[in-house]
Amino acid sequence: MSKPNYSGTFNMVSQENMENYLGALDINFALRKIVCMLKPTKQIIHDPATGSMRIRTLTTFKNFDMDFQLGKEFTEDLGPVDGRVCQTTVDWEGDKLVCVQKGEKEGRGWTHWLEGDKLHLEMRVLGVVARQTFRKAD
């Protein structure tokens, strides 16, 4: 069975528990408040034939790009997010994209999945979970 193609532009429609998640990442209070007010847009380019993917998270404050090959570990510079570097692997778990980020914070990673025109994102670190939901732009 073929995997879904995640390509598209998605606008955030809701989020929950983001402040607690950012706190677990040791993000300072002022920056947590700013980040919680942002409404990011995700631009995803997914080439199922090569297994390459690019996820751009765009905000009015700061942008973050993530380019990777599915199933291959790479060094991820999370400087724009929290100043850390980690070893990251993104791979399929069924139809979901699951990211494991190995570094100084335990249990860090995220999961993306599609439901109709919605893109879901669950972010995890130190047992704290935050969720965002995005809707595909026309």
Secondary structure in CASP SS format (residue, H / E / C, confidence):
PFRMAT SS
TARGET T0000
AUTHOR 0000-0000-0000
METHOD secondary structure of the structure
MODEL  1
M C 1.00
S C 1.00
K C 1.00
P C 1.00
N C 1.00
Y C 1.00
S C 1.00
G E 1.00
T E 1.00
F E 1.00
N E 1.00
M E 1.00
V E 1.00
S E 1.00
Q E 1.00
E E 1.00
N C 1.00
M H 1.00
E H 1.00
N H 1.00
Y H 1.00
L H 1.00
G H 1.00
A H 1.00
L C 1.00
D C 1.00
I C 1.00
N C 1.00
F H 1.00
A H 1.00
L H 1.00
R H 1.00
K H 1.00
I H 1.00
V H 1.00
C H 1.00
M H 1.00
L C 1.00
K C 1.00
P C 1.00
T E 1.00
K E 1.00
Q E 1.00
I E 1.00
I E 1.00
H E 1.00
D E 1.00
P C 1.00
A C 1.00
T C 1.00
G C 1.00
S E 1.00
M E 1.00
R E 1.00
I E 1.00
R E 1.00
T E 1.00
L E 1.00
T C 1.00
T C 1.00
F C 1.00
K C 1.00
N C 1.00
F E 1.00
D E 1.00
M E 1.00
D E 1.00
F E 1.00
Q E 1.00
L C 1.00
G C 1.00
K C 1.00
E C 1.00
F E 1.00
T E 1.00
E E 1.00
D E 1.00
L E 1.00
G C 1.00
P C 1.00
V C 1.00
D C 1.00
G C 1.00
R E 1.00
V E 1.00
C E 1.00
Q E 1.00
T E 1.00
T E 1.00
V E 1.00
D E 1.00
W E 1.00
E E 1.00
G C 1.00
D C 1.00
K E 1.00
L E 1.00
V E 1.00
C E 1.00
V E 1.00
Q E 1.00
K E 1.00
G C 1.00
E C 1.00
K C 1.00
E C 1.00
G C 1.00
R E 1.00
G E 1.00
W E 1.00
T E 1.00
H E 1.00
W E 1.00
L E 1.00
E E 1.00
G C 1.00
D C 1.00
K E 1.00
L E 1.00
H E 1.00
L E 1.00
E E 1.00
M E 1.00
R E 1.00
V E 1.00
L C 1.00
G C 1.00
V E 1.00
V E 1.00
A E 1.00
R E 1.00
Q E 1.00
T E 1.00
F E 1.00
R E 1.00
K E 1.00
A C 1.00
D C 1.00
END
